[in-house]
Amino acid sequence: MAWRIANVAMLVVLAIAAFLLVPQHEPWFDEVQAWFLARDASVWDILWKYARYEGSPSLWHLLLAIPAKAGAPAMTLNYISAALAIIGGALLLFRSPFPPLLRILLPATYFFFYQYGIVARNYALLMPLLWLVAVVYPGRFTHPWRYVVMLIIVTQVSLHAAWMGGSLMLCFLWDAWHRMKWSVSRLWPLTLAFAIDTALIVAQLWPPADFSGPDWKKVDHARITTALNEVLLGTVLPWPALSVLVLLCAGCFFYTRGVLLSYLLSVGGLLAVFILRFYSVWHGGMLFALLILHTWLALVSPVRRPIGRMADRWWPMLATGALTGVALVQVYWSTMAWWHDWKFPYSGSREAAQYLREHGIDKQRIHIFKFATCAVLLGLDHNPFANVAPYMPGSFWVWTKQIFAGQNPKALVVGDPDWILVGAQLRPAADVIPPPLPGYTLDHVFSGRFIWKDGFYQTDTYYLYRRVAK
């Protein structure tokens, strides 16, 4: 009874903390891009025209389209994300099989509360959906359609989530055929449904000829070790050696419960994408979520496999004990992130928009440099960025080669714009003296810094240049 009261109290504290912080948080480009797309594009275009430029299925955009098209204020974006974090927290608190202390800590950890809750992106959808997958997992063989439909919904969150859902689906089919001895006739309708979902995602996201995206990376030792440290080990604990021990302990537990293949397949596929193509440090939260998901699945699995002479009861104790230590560290990260977001601007975009409005600059000709600068549009009632507005059907950025062609210093000054607004996302997270622009003088600096764990990751600062009279 005492733990149940503690669970309720934790959920109330998280809800209060989230909804107090949302008005203080300054959304950056990644957040507002989805809101603009949901608001300014038709549902058909979201699904079949612009999704292929975003590189992601459209479940998040369709959810946002409801309030965005109804004229809700832009802050609704972060309230929705925070609400999803609270829903995910409720599932962890009241439906998960974790030991009481770990259960009460997990909803307050850094990724589940702050990075995938306060910061509003499609990952906010992933957390409650993964926990719902875990809820229906024990009954996947008695109610297979319930499980497969949940996996299909997960695949609609992002390409990363599509890989997660596919990995879980492959392992489900293998277990159903190999362990449960299901016939092919029983398996093929489920397989067909998931295959159709996969084919629709491929058709929806097939890159157009004018798409401009990240290049394939040169894979070398430095690239691999950096990625592993930043998105795998660094998202568990700040000490790599201890992170390795936690993962080894969890891996042994997963083996004894028959879920190791699913974990390795889902994590391995994401790591390959991160190493070969692109990642940001916050993508590592998905790997942390997979660690927690598979711990949940292992705790409810009936499979038992021995490892040496060690008694079976020790493996769940070791794994959940190690994760309790991890959760304590991450609650500290989450607390510090909350405080830093309350005290410091996450992005300079809100201040920049206010300055442009108050001085009538948004009524003059402005050129921008860097796509992230479009976050400023959240605080304006129109798009005054003359060098990119012709390529933007509304306020959202379209990832085409044409729009990027004008993103260079020479093209930036063509037409002698009255103002130039330059976005800077630089590491380390300290503002620098911006380079001079011939014919322009620096008018104002709008500072912001991305919050990362208990510190700052990079700047999100905007430099406003004014044309000098000749």
Secondary structure, DSSP 8 states (H G I E B T S, - for coil): -HHHHHHHHHHHHHHHHHHHHTTT----HHHHHHHHHHHHS-HHHIIIIIHHHHTS-SHHHHHHHHHHHTT--TTHHHHHHHHHHHHHHHHHHHH--S-HHHHHHGGGSIIIIIIIIIS-STHHHHHHHHHHHHHHGGGTTTSHHHHHHHHHHHHTT-HHHHHHHHHHHHHHHHIIIIIS---HHHHHHHHHHHHHHHHHHHHHH---TTB---------HHHHHHHIIIIIITTT-SSHHHHHHHHHHHHHHHHHTT-HHHHHHHHHHHHHHHHHT---GGGHHHHHHHHHHHHHHHHH-------TT--TTHHHHHHHHHHHHHHHHHHHHHHHHHHHHHHS-S-SHHHHHHHHHHTTGGGS-EEEESGGGGGGGGGSSS--BTTTGGG-SSSS---BHHHHHT-SHHHHTTT--SEEEEEE--SSSS-------TTEEEEEEE--EEEETTEEEEE-EEEEEEE---
